[in-house]
Structures are given as structure tokens and as C-alpha cells.
């Protein structure tokens, strides 16, 4: 009688999950591939085999997280059954989730590293352009619904929104909320303004 086959562990996935924990704890500067391999319970050589290098591993982690979140965000933006104000509320909830998951730390670490590393810069720019494209598409829809944004184009509004969230992430990681800066609360107040506009429109 043949023995039942056991499912082989996904080494690449295990390394990604271990890298997420190590990067969140130690940051990019202190990121150790040896520590990642130990956390994943695999030989160090598996990182080179699957990802080529430390940079390759971190970028694979980032692209994996970013693609998941882009899909999540698109699904939320496409849900026209809820008003824009509620979608803004949900975007703020997602920011809280992304801080807790370590994605925000990964993104901000890679933005800093990209200033001196063209390989990282290329991947980070592509990811941010994906977010800008999604926000521009959403702003275009809202512009059509409300008759425009005055002097702003949808792309300019999208850039303002993107910069507000990226800036909030940076200030949060710097510990500014602990110093009394109402970073995320300020973002959430925008939904109150949108809600007033929605009520005025009806």
C-alpha cells in the first residue's frame, strides 16, 4: 500500500512571511537574511535560490503585499453600493490595518532605500504609479458625478490624496501621533466633509 504523499511546504512563501516579520522588527538597515532563514526554518541558501539576494527577497515581499492591497482597494472603490464618504472611512480603516500588518513600514523603508538604489527605486516607483493610477480613475468618476473639482483636475486631486496618506504614514512611523499630532484623525475628518457635501447634494 502506497504511503500518502505529504504536501511539500512552500519555501518561497515561508521566506516571504519570515521576511515580513524581520523587516517589521528590524527595519531595512538591520534586515538579516540569516535571521529570515532561521525564522522560516530553511537553509540560508534557499534565499539565494528563490530570490537571488537580500534585495530580491525584500522586493518580492513588497510586490506581494502591494498587489494584494491594490486588489483590495480596487474592490472597495468599485463598490458603488456605498457612498463616497463611507469608502473614505474604509480607506482610513485600511490604513490602520496596513500599519498593523507591517506593509506601511515596508513601503516607507523601501522609499528611503530607493533614494540610493536604482533597483529598489524602479520597483517602488512602479508600485506607487499603480496607486496613483487607481486614485486618478476614482477621482475621475467622482468628478463626473459632482461636476468637477473647480480648478483641480482628477489627477491633481489623486496626487493630493496620495500625498496625504503617504505623509500620514511617514509621520506615524516617526512617532508624531505620540507627540499629539492628530495624523489619522485628520484624515478621518475628510469623510465628515464629504458626508456634508453628499447631504447638500441630496
C-alpha positions in Angstrom: 0.0 0.0 0.0 1.4 3.3 -1.1 2.1 5.9 1.6 0.0 9.1 1.4 2.0 11.9 -0.1 2.6 14.8 2.3 2.3 18.3 0.8 5.7 20.0 0.5 6.0 23.3 2.3 6.1 26.4 0.1 9.6 27.5 0.9 9.2 30.8 -1.0 6.0 31.7 0.8 7.6 30.8 4.2 10.5 33.1 3.4 8.2 35.9 2.5 6.3 35.6 5.7 9.5 35.4 7.7 10.9 38.4 5.9 7.8 40.4 6.8 8.3 39.8 10.5 12.1 40.5 10.4 11.7 43.7 8.3 8.9 45.0 10.6 11.0 44.3 13.7 14.5 45.4 12.5 13.9 47.7 9.5 15.7 47.5 6.2 19.1 48.6 7.6 19.1 45.8 10.1 17.4 43.3 7.9 19.3 40.0 8.1 18.8 37.2 5.5 20.3 34.7 8.0 17.6 35.7 10.5 14.9 35.3 7.9 16.2 31.8 7.0 16.2 30.9 10.7 12.7 32.2 11.2 11.5 30.2 8.1 13.3 27.1 9.2 15.2 26.7 6.0 18.9 26.9 4.9 20.2 30.3 4.0 20.9 29.1 0.5 17.2 28.9 -0.1 17.0 32.7 -0.2 19.5 32.9 -3.0 17.8 30.1 -4.8 14.3 31.6 -4.6 15.1 35.4 -4.6 18.7 35.9 -5.7 19.6 38.3 -2.9 18.5 40.2 0.2 17.2 43.0 -2.1 15.3 40.4 -4.2 13.7 39.0 -1.2 12.6 42.3 0.2 11.2 43.4 -3.2 9.3 40.2 -3.6 7.8 40.7 -0.2 6.8 44.3 -1.1 5.3 43.4 -4.5 3.3 40.6 -2.9 1.9 42.8 -0.3 1.3 45.7 -2.7 -0.6 43.6 -5.2 -2.9 42.2 -2.5 -3.7 45.7 -1.2 -4.2 47.2 -4.7 -6.8 44.5 -5.4 -8.5 45.1 -2.0 -8.6 48.9 -2.7 -9.9 48.5 -6.2 -12.7 46.2 -4.9 -13.7 48.9 -2.4 -13.6 51.8 -4.8 -15.7 49.8 -7.3 -18.4 49.1 -4.7 -20.9 51.8 -5.7 -23.4 50.5 -3.3 -21.8 52.6 -0.5 -21.4 56.4 -0.7 -18.0 58.0 -1.2 -17.8 59.1 2.4 -18.1 55.5 3.6 -15.4 54.5 1.1 -13.1 57.2 2.6 -13.9 55.8 6.1 -12.9 52.3 4.8 -9.7 53.7 3.3 -8.8 55.0 6.7 -9.6 51.6 8.3 -7.3 50.1 5.7 -4.5 52.4 6.7 -4.8 51.2 10.3 -4.7 47.6 9.0 -1.7 48.3 6.8 0.2 49.8 9.7 -0.6 46.8 11.9 0.4 44.3 9.1 3.8 45.9 8.6 3.1 47.0 5.0 3.4 50.7 5.8 6.8 50.0 7.4 7.9 48.0 4.4 6.8 50.7 1.9 8.5 53.5 3.9 11.7 51.6 4.4 11.9 50.9 0.6 11.1 54.5 -0.3 14.1 55.6 1.8 16.3 52.8 0.3 15.3 53.7 -3.2 17.0 57.1 -3.0 20.3 55.4 -3.4 19.4 52.1 -5.0 18.1 52.2 -8.6 16.8 48.6 -8.5 14.6 49.3 -5.5 13.6 52.7 -6.9 12.3 51.1 -10.1 10.0 48.7 -8.1 8.8 51.4 -5.7 8.0 53.8 -8.4 6.0 51.2 -10.3 4.0 50.4 -7.2 3.3 54.0 -6.4 2.3 54.6 -10.0 -0.2 51.8 -9.6 -1.8 53.5 -6.6 -1.8 56.9 -8.5 -3.5 55.3 -11.5 -6.2 53.8 -9.2 -6.8 57.1 -7.4 -6.9 59.0 -10.6 -9.5 56.7 -12.0 -11.6 57.0 -8.8 -11.2 60.8 -8.9 -12.3 60.9 -12.5 -15.5 59.0 -11.6 -16.2 61.4 -8.7 -15.5 64.4 -10.8 -18.1 63.2 -13.4 -20.7 62.7 -10.6 -20.3 66.1 -8.9 -19.4 68.2 -12.0 -15.7 68.7 -11.4 -13.3 69.8 -8.7 -13.1 73.5 -9.6 -9.5 74.4 -10.6 -8.2 70.8 -9.9 -8.0 68.0 -12.4 -8.8 64.5 -11.3 -5.1 63.6 -11.5 -4.2 66.6 -9.3 -6.9 65.5 -6.7 -5.5 62.0 -6.8 -2.0 63.3 -6.1 -3.3 65.3 -3.1 -5.0 62.2 -1.7 -1.9 60.0 -2.3 0.4 62.5 -0.7 -1.9 62.9 2.3 -1.8 59.2 3.0 1.9 58.8 2.3 2.6 61.7 4.5 0.4 60.3 7.3 2.3 57.0 7.1 5.7 58.8 7.4 4.6 60.9 10.3 3.0 58.0 12.1 6.3 55.9 11.8 8.2 58.9 13.2 6.0 58.7 16.3 4.3 62.1 15.7 0.9 60.8 16.9 2.5 60.0 20.3 3.6 63.7 20.3 0.0 64.8 20.0 -0.3 65.3 16.2 -3.8 64.1 15.1 -2.5 62.4 11.9 -5.1 59.7 11.3 -7.9 61.6 13.0 -7.3 64.4 10.5 -7.7 62.0 7.6 -10.9 60.6 9.0 -12.4 64.1 9.3 -12.3 64.3 5.5 -15.1 61.8 5.4 -17.2 64.1 7.5 -16.7 66.9 4.9 -17.6 64.5 2.1 -20.7 63.5 4.1 -21.8 67.1 4.4 -21.4 67.5 0.6 -23.4 64.4 0.0 -26.2 65.7 2.2 -26.1 69.1 0.5 -26.4 67.4 -2.9 -29.5 65.5 -1.9 
